[in-house]
Amino acid sequence: MTMRSEDLTTEDKIVVFFDVCSSTTILEDLLSSGHLRTWRNVLIATKNFLRKSSAKNGMDIHKFIGDGWVLLFPTATSGEALVKVLTGLACFFHLQLKERIIPLLQSPPDVLGLTFGVDSGTIIRIMMLGRPEYIGRPLNVASRLQSAIKNNDEKPAYKVLFSKHTFHTLGLDDGTHPAEPVRRKLRNLFGGDNYHCMKLRLRIPAKCK
């Protein structure tokens, strides 16, 4: 397919991938007991929550990826504002699990919640089938970071893995949000070498627990 220059633009974004822990196990459990509709309703409720949140902070809800979403934030977003959005989402989803999902599970998995991966930089916007799509390294890195949280961590829920440069660019290294420097091997990226990143545990308010 021939790509015209006007069909392709570059944008600087903060990229967030988030995923539901143990989603396959939850799905199979609810399916076996005839409660799959409840899972669908929780996903719809999460989508609606994201829409309301996006109206306040300029977040672009780019894509649903089966058991999570890809979110794009303006680079002007502060680290404090980003963490606030992710904490609010974590609080909302935790209550959804507690009130609507866990009571229906026959065998609740050990790990429940959300995990997040965050990177930033230039992504390429293209039009495909009449809608915008994005490609670029920040998307690949954020996705791999999200997947890598569970490595060497028995309790990955509600944790965020930031690329090191994004963590510092967002000003999160001021001590307000303590984070742990870790290394992860990101599949098919950076030559397979250990990648330096920062792991932050979201502080879920007591009212959400």
N, C-alpha and C positions, 0 to 999 in steps of 0.2 A: 504494500500500500504506500503510495506517495504521500509524504508528510509536508504540508505547506508550512512556511515559517510562521504564518499567523495562527496555525493550529497548535503551536508549541510556545510556552512561556515558562520562565523560571520564577520561583517564589521562595522566599526564605520563611521557614516555618519551624515551630517546635512540634515534634511528632510524638504522639503518645499511642502506644498499643496497650490495650488491657484485655484480660482474659479471665474467664471463670475457672477457678480451680476445680478439678475433678468433675468437669462438666459431662464427660462421657458416662462416668459412673452414675451421676445424678439422673441423666437422661434415661439410661437403661433401667434404673430402679423405678422411676416414675412411669415408664412405659409398661413395665411388668405389672404394675398395680393399677393401671388405668387412669393415671393422673397427669398425663402428658400435657393436657390443656393448661394446667396450672403453671408449668414451666414456660409455655408460650406466653401466658399472661404476665409472668415476671419479666420476660424479655421485652414485652411491649411497654410495661411500666418503666423499665430502665431506659428505653428509647425516649419515652415522654419526659423522663427526668432530665436526660441529656439535652433535649430540645429546650426545655425551660432554662437550663443552665447556659446554653449557648447564646441565648438572647441577652444574657447579662455580661458575657465576657468575650464575645467575638470568636468563640470556638466554632470550628467547622466539624460537624459530624460526618466524616468522610465515608466510612464504610463499615457495615456489619460483616464480621468474618466467622459466623457460625456460633462461636461461644465468646464473643467479645467485639470490641469496636476499635476502629482507627480514628483518632481525634487529631485535628490540626489546630494549633494556636498561633496567633500573631507573635512574632519575635519580640514585640514590645511588652508581652506578658511578663510580669515579674515572677520570680521564684515563689514568693509568698502567695501570690494570686493562684499560681498553678497548683501548689500544694493544697490550697484551700479548696479548689475545685475537685481534686482527686480525693481529698478527705471527705468532702460532702458526698461524692459518689460512693465511696467505700461505706460510709454510714448508711446511706440509702439501701445499698445492696445487702449489707449485713442484716438489716431489719427485714428485707424481703425474704432472705434465707430463713431467718429465725421464725418469722410469723407464718410464712406460706409454704416453704419447701421442707424444712427439717421435720415438721410434724408428720409429713407424708412418707418420709423415707423409711424403708424397711431395714436398711443397713447404711446409716450415714457414714460417708468417708471421713478419714481422719483430717483431711485438709479441705477447708471450705472458705470461700472468699474470692477476692480478686488479686491479680498480680499485674504490675505495670512495668513497661519499658519506655524510656524517654531518650530521644536524641534530638538534635536540631541541625539546621543547615539548609542548603539549597536543594529544592526538589523541582522536578519538571512536570508541568501541567500540560496534559494533552487531552484532546477531545476524542472519545471513542464511543461509537453508537449513540452520539448525541448527548453524552454526559461527561463531565470532567473526571479524569483519572490522573494518578500521580505515580511517578517513578523517581528513583534516586536513592543514594546511599543512606540518608537519614531514616528512610522507611525501613530499609533492610536492617540497619543497626538497631532501631527501636524494637523491631519484631524479635530479633535475636536476643536482645537484652531481656525482654519480657519472658521469653522461653527459658533463659538461663538463670532466672531467680531461684528456681527450685534446686539447682545444682549446689550440693553441699549445704543445704538449708532444709531442715525437716519441717519448718513452719514458715513457708513462703507467703502466706496470705497477707494481703494488705501491705505489701512491701513494694517499693519502687526501685528499679535499677536504672540509674542515670549514666549516660556516658560522662566521663570525667570532665570534658570540656564544657558540656551543657550544664552540669552541676555548678561549675564555677561561673559561667556566663550568666546564669540566672541569679547569682549572688547568694546561693544557698550555703556557701562556705563561711558564713558569718557566725556560725555557732547556734543560730536560732533553731535550726533543724538538724540535730546531730545525725550524722550518717557514717557508715562504716566503709572504708576503702576495701574493695575486693577485686579479685581477678576472675575473669570468666573466659572460657574458650568459646568464641562465637563461630559457629559452623560456617565454613566457606567465606569467612571475612578475615582480613588482616593476616593472611597467610597461616591461619590456624594458631597463631601465637596467643598467649594469655593477654586479655584486653583489660586495661585498668578502668574500673568504673566505681560508682558510689551507690551503696545500698541504704535506702532510707525507709524506716518503718513509719507508716502513717499513724498519727495519734488519733485513734477513734474515740470520740467523746463518749462518756459513760452512758448518756441517754440512748446511745445506739446499741448498747450491749445487752 
